[in-house]
Amino acid sequence: MLRDPSHFEVVDEAMADVLRQKTESERLAIAFRMWAFARDMIDRQVRSECPGLPESDIRRLVARRMSHGAC
């Protein structure tokens, strides 16, 4: 999926202040949990859209959606 390069998200200043107070490890842990949450949501969506799909195909579809079709 192509994205408009002129459109980007900006972190709210209050949220940026909260993140600045976190250690590198804490910020990495937050990012990993967000990634895992997104992966789990996409996994559930694929399973509901394609019941009976083999596990290997589910993993492949989830990876493709997580990588914006790059894999």
N, C-alpha and C positions, 0 to 999 in steps of 0.2 A: 504494500500500500504506500503510495507516494504521499509525502507530507509537504505542506506549504512551508518552505524555509523561513518565511517572514512571520510565521505563527509559532510562538514558543510560550511555555509556562514560566511564570515567575513565582518564586517562593514568597509568601507573605512575610513581612518584616518580623512580626511576632514569632512566627514559626522559625524563621532564620535565627532569631535570638535563642530560642529553645535548643535548636540543633548546635549552635556554637558552644553551648554549655556542655554538650555531650563529648565523651572521649571518642577517639577514632574507632575503638572497638564497639562502643555503643552505637555509633552511627552506622557502622558496617552491619551490626546485628539488626538494626531497624530496617536497613535496605534489604537484607536477606529475608526477613519476615515478610516484607511487602512483596518481594519476588515470589516467595513460596505461596503466599495468599493468592496472588494473581495466577500462578500455575495451577493451584487447586481449583480455583473458579473455572478456569478454562477447561481443565480435565473434566469437571462435572458437566459443563456445557456440552463438550464433545460426547460424553457418555449418554447424555439425554437426547442429543440429536441423532446419534448413530448407535442405538442399542445393538448388542451382539457383535460389535466391531472387535477384532482381535486386539489384545493388549499392546502388541507391538505397533499396530496402526494407530491406536489411541496416543501412545507416547510420541509417535512421529507427528501426528496432527497438532498435539499440544506444543511440541518444540517448534513447529512451523509457525503457529500463531504467536508464540512468545517471541520469535525472532522476526516478526513482520514478514514472513514468507521467505526469509533469506536462506533457509535450509531445505 
